[in-house]
Amino acid sequence: MATAESTPRAARCDPFILLSSPRCGSTTLIECLGMHPELEVVFEPFHPDAGSIFSAEGGRPLCGDLQRDLAAFDREVDALFARCDGFKHILHQLAPILMRRLLRRRRPRVLLLRRENLLRQAVSNLLAFETAIWHAGDGPWPPPTLPALDVDRLASMIAYYRDSQRVFARILERDGVDHRVLTYEALFEGRTWPEQQVILGELFAFLGRPPIVDPARLAALQVALDPARQRLASPAIYRRIPNWRAIEAHLGGDANGHLVG
């Protein structure tokens, strides 16, 4: 059997995109995919504040300009895929019309990452905005206090997550895009490392890559997927939110999920 370490780098497969809404574990997952020796990945190339290729710096056009100049958009996307095999994309960072053009023209494989518990997703996202703790390395940790969260704003975020996921899922289905759906819960919640390793192997196979067998890389993957690194995603954290009971009373249920329990 071929291994990741023995596959020639020149033998590239189809490009891929990791599509996700916020706080679904996409940062961790793209880091894991990037640990494969035959994958070069890019982190949110359409993000306006993260050194995006779609920025005013260096005379490159903004996303709004690219929506009006589709030829320029095509050139930028070609340049992006010339230097990577795939990238992570947060759904709101690019207009659906541009994403659909990209999908139709380049025919990438797509990993659609979503979260079943939309209430926890919204709470985690709003907490990240309020505390500036987005990733495992951000601090201080644990924060001394957590703020009360606006229930109406959380409701709007949940509605957006649900609608945007439906829109992009419909685009993938209608355009016949080769895609796979993965949930945050399936990858992170209650999973043992051997179970996570099986899931990763299936994802690499979907992307046309053999499994990782190098012990050092596997050890790094295990650390990356440790649920303890998901700092703003645990019942212990949710219970520290001053108005968590009001949030649960107003928004918790079968449709959105529950905050604790």
C-alpha positions as CSV (number, residue, x, y, z in Angstrom):
1,M,0.0,0.0,0.0
2,A,1.3,3.5,-0.8
3,T,1.8,5.8,2.1
4,A,1.7,9.6,2.3
5,E,5.5,9.6,2.7
6,S,6.0,7.6,-0.6
7,T,3.6,9.4,-2.9
8,P,5.3,11.8,-5.4
9,R,4.6,15.4,-4.7
10,A,4.0,16.0,-8.4
11,A,1.1,13.6,-8.5
12,R,-1.5,16.2,-7.5
13,C,-5.1,15.3,-7.2
14,D,-8.1,17.6,-7.6
15,P,-8.0,20.8,-5.6
16,F,-10.3,21.0,-2.5
17,I,-12.1,23.6,-0.3
18,L,-13.0,23.3,3.3
19,L,-16.3,25.2,3.6
20,S,-17.5,26.1,7.1
21,S,-19.4,28.6,9.1
22,P,-17.7,30.0,12.2
23,R,-16.8,27.9,15.3
24,C,-17.2,24.5,13.6
25,G,-13.6,23.4,14.2
26,S,-12.4,24.5,10.7
27,T,-9.2,26.0,11.9
28,T,-8.2,22.8,13.6
29,L,-9.3,20.7,10.7
30,I,-7.3,22.7,8.1
31,E,-4.3,22.5,10.4
32,C,-4.7,18.7,10.4
33,L,-5.0,18.5,6.7
34,G,-2.0,20.7,6.3
35,M,0.1,18.1,8.3
36,H,-0.2,15.7,5.4
37,P,3.1,15.8,3.5
38,E,1.3,15.8,0.1
39,L,-1.1,18.7,0.9
40,E,-0.3,22.4,0.8
41,V,-3.1,24.4,2.4
42,V,-4.0,28.1,2.8
43,F,-5.9,29.6,5.6
44,E,-8.9,31.8,4.6
45,P,-7.5,33.5,1.5
46,F,-10.7,35.6,1.2
47,H,-10.5,37.0,4.7
48,P,-10.1,40.8,4.5
49,D,-7.9,41.0,7.7
50,A,-5.7,38.0,7.3
51,G,-3.2,38.9,4.6
52,S,-5.8,37.9,2.0
53,I,-4.8,37.9,-1.7
54,F,-8.1,39.7,-2.1
55,S,-7.0,42.9,-0.4
56,A,-6.0,46.4,-1.4
57,E,-2.4,45.7,-0.5
58,G,-0.1,45.4,-3.5
59,G,-2.7,46.7,-5.8
60,R,-4.8,43.5,-5.7
61,P,-8.6,44.0,-6.1
62,L,-11.0,43.8,-3.2
63,C,-13.7,41.1,-3.3
64,G,-16.3,43.6,-4.3
65,D,-14.2,44.6,-7.3
66,L,-13.8,40.9,-8.2
67,Q,-17.6,40.4,-8.2
68,R,-17.8,43.1,-10.9
69,D,-14.8,41.8,-12.8
70,L,-15.1,38.0,-13.1
71,A,-12.1,37.7,-15.3
72,A,-10.0,39.2,-12.5
73,F,-11.6,36.8,-10.0
74,D,-10.7,33.8,-12.2
75,R,-7.1,35.0,-12.4
76,E,-6.9,35.3,-8.6
77,V,-8.3,31.9,-8.1
78,D,-5.9,30.3,-10.6
79,A,-3.0,32.0,-8.8
80,L,-4.3,30.7,-5.5
81,F,-4.6,27.0,-6.7
82,A,-1.2,27.3,-8.4
83,R,0.4,27.6,-4.9
84,C,-1.8,25.3,-2.8
85,D,-3.9,22.1,-3.0
86,G,-6.8,23.5,-1.0
87,F,-7.9,26.2,1.4
88,K,-10.3,26.9,4.3
89,H,-13.2,29.2,3.5
90,I,-15.8,30.7,5.9
91,L,-19.1,31.0,4.2
92,H,-19.7,34.7,4.7
93,Q,-16.3,35.8,3.3
94,L,-17.3,35.4,-0.4
95,A,-20.5,36.2,-2.2
96,P,-22.4,33.0,-3.2
97,I,-22.2,34.0,-6.9
98,L,-18.4,34.0,-6.8
99,M,-18.2,30.8,-4.9
100,R,-20.5,29.1,-7.4
101,R,-18.4,30.4,-10.2
102,L,-15.3,29.0,-8.5
103,L,-17.0,25.6,-8.0
104,R,-18.2,25.3,-11.6
105,R,-14.9,26.4,-13.2
106,R,-12.4,24.6,-11.0
107,R,-14.5,21.6,-9.9
108,P,-12.8,21.2,-6.5
109,R,-13.7,18.6,-4.0
110,V,-15.5,20.1,-1.0
111,L,-15.5,19.3,2.6
112,L,-18.6,20.9,4.2
113,L,-18.0,21.2,7.9
114,R,-21.0,22.2,10.0
115,R,-22.2,22.0,13.6
116,E,-25.4,20.2,14.7
117,N,-25.8,22.2,17.9
118,L,-26.4,25.7,16.5
119,L,-26.9,27.2,19.9
120,R,-23.5,26.2,21.1
121,Q,-22.0,27.4,17.8
122,A,-23.5,30.8,18.2
123,V,-22.5,31.1,21.9
124,S,-19.0,30.0,21.1
125,N,-18.7,32.6,18.3
126,L,-20.1,35.5,20.3
127,L,-17.9,34.6,23.3
128,A,-14.9,34.7,20.9
129,F,-15.9,38.1,19.8
130,E,-16.3,39.3,23.4
131,T,-13.1,37.7,24.8
132,A,-10.8,37.8,21.7
133,I,-10.1,34.1,22.4
134,W,-10.5,32.4,19.0
135,H,-7.9,29.6,19.0
136,A,-6.0,27.4,21.4
137,G,-3.0,29.7,21.7
138,D,-5.0,32.8,22.6
139,G,-5.1,34.0,26.2
140,P,-5.2,34.6,29.0
141,W,-6.7,31.3,29.9
142,P,-9.0,30.7,31.6
143,P,-10.5,34.2,31.4
144,P,-11.3,35.6,34.9
145,T,-14.9,36.5,33.9
146,L,-17.2,35.9,31.0
147,P,-19.8,38.5,29.7
148,A,-23.5,38.1,29.5
149,L,-24.5,37.5,25.9
150,D,-27.3,39.2,23.9
151,V,-30.1,36.7,23.4
152,D,-31.5,38.5,20.3
153,R,-28.0,38.6,18.7
154,L,-27.6,34.9,19.4
155,A,-31.0,34.2,17.7
156,S,-29.9,36.1,14.6
157,M,-26.6,34.2,14.4
158,I,-28.4,30.9,14.7
159,A,-30.8,31.9,11.9
160,Y,-27.8,32.9,9.7
161,Y,-25.9,29.6,10.3
162,R,-29.0,27.6,9.4
163,D,-29.8,29.6,6.3
164,S,-26.2,29.8,5.0
165,Q,-25.6,26.1,5.4
166,R,-28.7,25.4,3.5
167,V,-27.7,27.7,0.7
168,F,-24.3,26.3,0.2
169,A,-25.5,22.7,0.6
170,R,-28.1,23.4,-2.2
171,I,-25.3,24.9,-4.4
172,L,-23.2,21.8,-4.0
173,E,-26.1,19.4,-4.8
174,R,-27.4,21.4,-7.8
175,D,-24.0,21.8,-9.3
176,G,-23.0,18.1,-8.8
177,V,-20.0,19.0,-6.7
178,D,-18.1,16.1,-5.3
179,H,-18.4,16.8,-1.6
180,R,-18.6,15.3,1.9
181,V,-20.4,16.6,5.0
182,L,-18.7,16.4,8.3
183,T,-20.0,17.6,11.7
184,Y,-18.1,19.2,14.5
185,E,-19.7,16.7,16.9
186,A,-18.5,13.7,14.8
187,L,-14.9,14.9,14.9
188,F,-14.5,16.4,18.4
189,E,-17.3,15.4,20.9
190,G,-16.8,12.1,22.7
191,R,-14.3,10.7,20.2
192,T,-11.3,8.7,21.1
193,W,-8.1,9.2,19.2
194,P,-8.4,5.9,17.3
195,E,-11.9,7.0,16.2
196,Q,-10.6,10.4,15.1
197,Q,-7.7,8.7,13.2
198,V,-10.3,6.7,11.2
199,I,-12.2,9.8,10.3
200,L,-9.0,11.6,9.2
201,G,-8.1,8.6,7.1
202,E,-11.4,8.7,5.4
203,L,-11.0,12.5,4.7
204,F,-7.5,12.0,3.2
205,A,-8.9,9.2,1.0
206,F,-11.7,11.5,-0.1
207,L,-9.0,14.1,-1.1
208,G,-7.1,11.4,-3.0
209,R,-4.3,11.0,-0.5
210,P,-3.1,7.9,1.4
211,P,-3.2,7.8,5.2
212,I,-0.5,9.3,7.4
213,V,1.7,6.7,9.0
214,D,4.7,8.7,10.3
215,P,4.6,8.5,14.1
216,A,5.6,12.1,14.6
217,R,2.9,13.4,12.3
218,L,0.3,11.2,14.0
219,A,1.3,12.5,17.4
220,A,0.9,16.1,16.2
221,L,-2.5,15.2,14.8
222,Q,-3.6,13.7,18.1
223,V,-2.5,16.9,20.0
224,A,-4.4,19.1,17.5
225,L,-7.6,17.1,17.9
226,D,-7.6,17.0,21.6
227,P,-11.0,18.3,22.7
228,A,-9.4,20.2,25.5
229,R,-8.0,22.7,22.9
230,Q,-11.6,23.7,22.0
231,R,-11.5,26.4,24.6
232,L,-14.9,28.0,24.2
233,A,-16.8,24.8,23.6
234,S,-17.6,23.0,26.8
235,P,-20.5,23.0,29.3
236,A,-18.1,24.1,32.0
237,I,-17.5,27.3,30.1
238,Y,-21.2,27.8,29.1
239,R,-22.2,27.6,32.8
240,R,-19.9,30.6,33.6
241,I,-21.9,32.9,31.3
242,P,-23.9,35.0,33.7
243,N,-27.2,34.6,31.7
244,W,-26.8,31.1,30.4
245,R,-30.1,30.0,31.9
246,A,-31.9,32.7,30.1
247,I,-30.1,31.8,26.8
248,E,-31.2,28.1,27.3
249,A,-34.7,29.1,28.1
250,H,-35.2,31.3,25.1
251,L,-33.1,29.4,22.4
252,G,-32.6,25.8,23.6
253,G,-34.6,23.0,22.1
254,D,-34.6,20.2,19.5
255,A,-34.2,22.6,16.6
256,N,-31.2,24.6,17.9
257,G,-29.7,22.2,20.5
258,H,-29.1,22.8,24.2
259,L,-26.4,24.8,25.8
260,V,-25.7,22.3,28.6
261,G,-26.7,18.8,29.2
